């Protein structure tokens, strides 16, 4: 529509949009989104920490691995516990440099957010060229880095980021029966406390890396995780 201006223009002003109603309606239309882990989250003064002790035979002294977690969306339905940083302490100084580097890299990945569970597989796939070792219980560790990865895996399962692979009570009972039957047929005493918790002639399990595979009725069965070649 054309408007003819017949008078002289002596001034002007810009008419502002009516934003009062939109400002009042904006909070109601946008729902509060849960806070996701990211690098912009500042470190709080208090963090939940858990310390794990390992004593690998390749190190002179024990190592203490502390993982600190941050609590996000506390008090809401979206409350979650996420790993924030990791520290590794030991009296031994032979691994000092690479241990410090490893803790900084892992902590940076934790603070980055997203899916951090891939760290477990990456660390556990590191092999020592001098050969691995068996930890207490007959579980094979290909390297010291792999055992650190196993500790992180244990922690992620504890806080719910990884599913726990604990055996059911029925499976535990069946494995106990198989173990008792096998030991009875072998007529072997089990009074040696220095040996593992499984028969001495057990072989390595490809699934759980535990020396606990026995052959019964022509079927190789792991007494630790229940894996069986016969299904």
C-alpha positions as CSV (number, residue, x, y, z in Angstrom):
1,X,0.0,0.0,0.0
2,X,1.4,3.4,-1.0
3,X,1.2,6.3,1.4
4,X,1.8,9.8,0.2
5,X,3.8,12.0,2.6
6,X,2.6,15.6,2.2
7,X,4.4,17.1,5.2
8,X,8.1,17.8,5.8
9,X,9.9,15.0,7.7
10,X,11.4,16.5,10.8
11,X,12.5,13.2,12.6
12,X,12.1,9.5,12.7
13,X,12.2,6.6,15.1
14,X,12.5,2.8,14.7
15,X,9.5,0.9,16.0
16,X,10.7,-2.1,18.1
17,X,9.0,-5.5,17.8
18,X,6.7,-6.5,20.6
19,X,9.1,-8.9,22.4
20,X,7.4,-9.0,25.8
21,X,5.1,-11.8,24.9
22,X,7.8,-13.8,23.2
23,X,10.2,-13.4,26.1
24,X,7.5,-14.7,28.5
25,X,6.7,-17.7,26.3
26,X,10.3,-18.7,25.6
27,X,11.1,-20.4,28.9
28,X,8.0,-22.5,28.7
29,X,8.7,-23.7,25.1
30,X,12.3,-24.8,25.8
31,X,12.8,-27.8,28.1
32,X,15.9,-27.9,30.2
33,X,18.4,-30.3,28.5
34,X,20.6,-32.5,30.6
35,X,24.3,-31.5,30.9
36,X,26.6,-33.7,28.9
37,X,30.2,-34.3,29.7
38,X,32.5,-31.9,27.7
39,X,35.7,-30.0,28.0
40,X,34.0,-26.8,29.1
41,X,32.8,-28.2,32.4
42,X,35.1,-26.8,35.1
43,X,36.5,-29.1,37.7
44,X,34.5,-28.9,41.0
45,X,36.2,-28.7,44.4
46,X,34.9,-32.2,45.3
47,X,35.1,-35.4,43.2
48,X,34.1,-39.0,43.9
49,X,37.3,-41.1,43.8
50,X,38.1,-44.8,43.8
51,X,41.6,-46.3,44.2
52,X,42.6,-49.7,42.9
53,X,45.8,-51.5,43.9
54,X,47.7,-53.7,41.5
55,X,51.0,-55.6,42.0
56,X,52.3,-56.7,38.7
57,X,55.4,-59.0,38.7
58,X,57.1,-56.8,36.2
59,X,57.2,-53.9,38.6
60,X,59.2,-53.7,41.8
61,X,56.5,-51.9,43.8
62,X,52.7,-51.9,43.8
63,X,50.8,-49.4,41.8
64,X,47.8,-47.4,43.0
65,X,45.3,-46.3,40.3
66,X,42.8,-43.6,41.4
67,X,39.9,-42.7,39.2
68,X,37.9,-39.6,40.1
69,X,34.3,-39.2,38.9
70,X,32.1,-36.1,38.4
71,X,28.4,-36.2,39.1
72,X,26.3,-34.6,36.4
73,X,22.7,-33.4,36.6
74,X,22.7,-34.2,40.4
75,X,19.2,-34.6,41.8
76,X,17.4,-35.0,38.5
77,X,16.3,-38.0,36.4
78,X,19.3,-37.5,34.2
79,X,21.9,-37.9,37.0
80,X,25.0,-39.7,35.9
81,X,28.5,-40.4,37.1
82,X,31.2,-39.9,34.6
83,X,35.0,-40.5,34.9
84,X,36.9,-37.1,35.0
85,X,40.5,-37.9,35.7
86,X,42.9,-40.7,36.6
87,X,46.1,-40.8,38.7
88,X,48.7,-43.6,39.0
89,X,51.1,-43.6,41.9
90,X,54.0,-45.9,42.8
91,X,57.3,-45.9,44.6
92,X,58.9,-47.3,41.5
93,X,60.3,-44.6,39.2
94,X,61.2,-46.9,36.3
95,X,57.9,-46.3,34.5
96,X,57.4,-42.7,35.7
97,X,57.5,-40.9,32.3
98,X,55.2,-43.0,30.3
99,X,52.8,-43.5,33.3
100,X,52.5,-39.7,33.6
101,X,51.9,-39.4,29.9
102,X,49.3,-42.1,30.0
103,X,47.4,-40.6,32.8
104,X,47.2,-37.2,31.1
105,X,46.0,-38.7,27.8
106,X,43.3,-40.8,29.6
107,X,42.2,-37.8,31.7
108,X,41.9,-35.7,28.5
109,X,39.7,-38.3,26.9
110,X,37.5,-38.6,30.0
111,X,37.0,-34.8,30.0
112,X,36.2,-34.8,26.3
113,X,33.0,-36.7,26.9
114,X,31.1,-39.1,24.7
115,X,31.8,-42.8,24.6
116,X,35.0,-43.4,26.5
117,X,34.6,-47.2,26.8
118,X,36.8,-47.7,23.7
119,X,39.8,-47.0,26.0
120,X,39.4,-50.4,27.6
121,X,39.8,-52.3,24.4
122,X,42.7,-50.1,23.2
123,X,44.7,-50.5,26.4
124,X,44.0,-54.2,26.8
125,X,45.3,-54.9,23.3
126,X,48.8,-53.6,24.2
127,X,51.3,-56.4,24.3
128,X,54.7,-56.4,26.0
129,X,57.4,-57.6,23.6
130,X,59.1,-59.4,26.5
131,X,55.9,-61.4,27.2
132,X,53.0,-61.0,29.5
133,X,52.3,-62.4,33.0
134,X,49.7,-64.1,35.0
135,X,48.0,-62.1,37.8
136,X,46.5,-63.7,40.9
137,X,43.7,-66.1,40.0
138,X,45.4,-67.2,36.7
139,X,44.2,-64.3,34.6
140,X,46.8,-63.5,31.8
141,X,47.8,-59.9,31.3
142,X,49.7,-59.2,28.0
143,X,51.3,-56.1,29.5
144,X,51.3,-53.6,32.4
145,X,49.3,-51.2,30.2
146,X,46.7,-54.0,29.7
147,X,46.3,-54.4,33.4
148,X,45.7,-50.7,33.8
149,X,43.0,-51.1,31.1
150,X,41.5,-53.9,33.0
151,X,41.3,-51.7,36.1
152,X,39.5,-49.0,34.0
153,X,37.1,-51.6,32.7
154,X,36.3,-52.7,36.2
155,X,35.6,-49.1,37.2
156,X,33.4,-48.4,34.2
157,X,31.4,-51.5,35.1
158,X,31.1,-50.3,38.7
159,X,29.6,-46.9,37.6
160,X,27.3,-48.4,35.0
161,X,29.0,-47.3,31.8
162,X,29.8,-50.9,30.8
163,X,27.5,-53.9,31.3
164,X,28.7,-56.3,34.0
165,X,29.3,-59.8,32.7
166,X,28.8,-61.6,36.0
167,X,27.6,-65.2,35.7
168,X,24.2,-66.1,36.8
169,X,23.7,-68.3,39.9
170,X,22.7,-71.3,37.7
171,X,25.8,-70.9,35.6
172,X,28.0,-70.7,38.7
173,X,26.5,-73.8,40.1
174,X,27.0,-75.8,36.8
175,X,30.6,-74.6,36.6
176,X,31.2,-75.6,40.3
177,X,29.8,-79.1,39.5
178,X,31.9,-79.5,36.5
179,X,35.0,-78.4,38.4
180,X,34.3,-80.8,41.2
181,X,33.7,-83.6,38.8
182,X,36.9,-82.9,36.9
183,X,39.0,-82.7,40.1
184,X,37.5,-86.0,41.2
185,X,38.4,-87.8,38.0
186,X,41.9,-86.4,38.1
187,X,42.4,-87.5,41.7
188,X,44.5,-84.4,42.2
189,X,45.0,-82.6,45.6
190,X,44.2,-78.9,45.7
191,X,46.1,-77.9,48.8
192,X,48.8,-75.8,47.1
193,X,48.0,-72.2,47.9
194,X,50.6,-70.8,45.5
195,X,48.8,-72.2,42.4
196,X,45.9,-70.6,40.7
197,X,42.3,-71.3,41.6
198,X,41.9,-73.7,38.7
199,X,43.4,-77.1,37.8
200,X,47.1,-77.0,37.0
201,X,46.6,-78.6,33.6
202,X,44.0,-76.0,32.5
203,X,44.6,-74.1,29.3
204,X,44.1,-70.5,28.4
205,X,40.6,-69.2,27.6
206,X,40.5,-67.0,24.5
207,X,37.5,-65.1,25.9
208,X,38.5,-64.1,29.4
209,X,42.3,-64.7,29.2
210,X,42.1,-67.0,32.3
211,X,43.9,-70.3,32.5
212,X,40.8,-72.2,33.3
213,X,39.8,-74.3,30.3
214,X,39.4,-78.0,30.9
215,X,38.1,-80.8,28.6
216,X,35.2,-82.8,29.9
217,X,33.2,-85.3,27.8
218,X,35.1,-84.1,24.7
219,X,34.1,-80.4,25.2
220,X,36.4,-77.6,26.2
221,X,34.8,-75.5,28.9
222,X,36.1,-72.4,30.8
223,X,35.6,-72.7,34.5
224,X,35.9,-68.9,34.9
225,X,33.5,-67.3,32.3
226,X,31.6,-70.4,31.2
227,X,32.6,-70.2,27.5
228,X,32.3,-73.6,25.8
229,X,33.2,-74.8,22.4
230,X,30.1,-77.0,22.4
231,X,27.8,-74.0,22.8
